[in-house]
């Protein structure tokens, strides 16, 4: 958390886009080049859950006034044994905090990814994505859902190995290229 707080104090420019969430965000070190037209800042922290993103939101966001927020979290919550409905509640709490802090800026929730190492929980991932997407659609406001799940599956409906590191959880450079394309296309449509 101190690293993220220091990031806010040491930045010599204002970021237009905050990328916030778990290690899938934190490890996206090329995001500054990949999506430079969005003028991003990477505020991901390893091992984070959606619950932790809510808990630390006000503390981390105190110095930022972005034009948009992009969130990826919830994967680790399921990995820790939480139920999709709990993650849904954390998502609602995050929406409330983000809207209170930033107003009506565009906010994007990146769907949970279909990790190889957590494929035994695929139904929970799909259900979590489904209920969060339905919630976002019901808002009809500044929140949007970005589906990366389906694009990361092969023709047989399993996660594509080339998108993951050897641990089957974290993204490979090819996985980040896919995310770059999907997120960029979604924002600029």
N, C-alpha and C positions, 0 to 999 in steps of 0.2 A: 504494500500500500504506500509505503514511503517513496518507492521509486515512482509510482504514478503521481503522487502529490508533487514530487520534485519536478517531474516532467511538465506539469502545469506551471510551475514557477519559473522554469528555465527556458521555456519555448520563446524564441524571438519573433514568432509570428502567431497569428491566430489561426487555428485549424478550422476549416469549413466543415469537415466530416470527422466525427468521432467513431472509431471502431472500438467496441466495448464487449468484453466477455471473457471466455475461457482461453485455454492454450491454443485452440484453433485460430484465435485472433492474435494472441501474444506471439506465436511462432511465425506469423505472417510478416516477416521482416522486410519482404519486398513490396509491401503494400504502399510504401511511400513512392516507389517508382511505378508499380502496377496501376495505381489509380491516382496518379499525381494531379490530374485535372480536378479531383475532388478535394485537394489540399488536406490529406488525412492526417490524423494522429492515432497511434495505436495504443489504446488503453486496456489491452487484454492482460489478464494475470492468470498464471498457470494453476491448474487444479480448481479454478473457480467454478462455482455452481451458479445457477440462476438465483438461488437464495442469497449467495454471497454478493452477486451483482446488485441485488436490491439493498442489502445491508450496507454496502460501501458506496452506494450511488452518490449520495449527497456529498460525502467526503471527497470522492474522486472528481466529481464534476464541478466543484466549487469555483474553479478559476476559468472554466470553459464556457464559451457562448457560440456554439457551432451553428451551421446552417442545416445540418442533418446528423442523425444518430443511426448507426448500424450496430445491431446486437446479435451475437451468437453465444448462447448459453443454454443449459438444460441437459446437455449430454452427460455431464458428470453427476448431475442430480439423479438421473436414472441409474447410472453406474454405481452410485452410492446406495441404491435400494429405495429411493423415493418413488412414489406413484405418479403417473401422469397428471392426476388431478391436483397433486401438490405443486407440481411444476406450473400448472395452469394458474394457480393462485399466486405463485411468485411472479409469473408473467403479468398478471393484473396489477400487482403491487409495483412492478417496474414501470408499467405504463403510467400509473398515477404519479410516480415520482418524476418521470421524464416530462410529462405534461406540465406538472407543477413547476419544474425547474426551467424548462426550455419553451414552454408555450406550444404553439402549433407548428413547430418545425417538422419537416418530414422525418419519420422514424421508420426503420425497417427491422423486422425480425427475420433473421436467416434461419430457415428450418433446420432441425437437427439432422445431422448427416448419418448415413447408413454405415457405420464403422464395422470393419471386419471383426475386430476383437469383441464387439458388443452385438454381433448379429443374432445371437441367441435371444436378444431382447427386442428384435426388430418390430414386433407387434406393438410393444410399448412406445417405441420411437414413432411409429406411424400414427398411433392414437394421439400422442402428445402433439405432433405436428397438426393433426386434423382438428383438435379442439382449439389450439392457438390460432390456426388459420381462420376457423369459423368465428372466433371472437374478434379477430381483426376485421373480418368482413362485416361484422355487425356494427363496428364503430362508425364506418363511413366517414372517417376523419383523416388525420395525418399519419396513421399507422398503416404499413403495408407488409405483406408476407412475401418473402423471397424463397421459393422452393428450390433447394439444391439437392434434396434427397433423390428425386427421380432421375436427375441427370447423372448421378453418381453410380447408378445401377447398370449392369450389363444386360444383354438380351435375355438372359435367364432370370433376371430379377435379383441378382446378388451384387454386392459392392464390387466395383472395378478395382482390382489390386493396384493398378498403376497410379491411382489417386492417393495411395497411402504409403507411409514409411513401413519398415519391417515390423513395427509394433502393431500394425493393423488399426491404429487409432488416430495417429496424427497424420496430417496431410503431407504429401510429397510435393515437389515443385509442380508436377503435372496437376495435382489436386488444386493447388492455389491458382494455376492458370485457368482452370475451369471456374473457380469461384470468381476470379477477376472478371471473366467474360459474363457470367450470369448476373453478378451484382451490377456491373457497369451497364449492361443491357437493360436491366430493370430500372435503374435510376434515370437513364436517359431516354426512356420510351415516351 
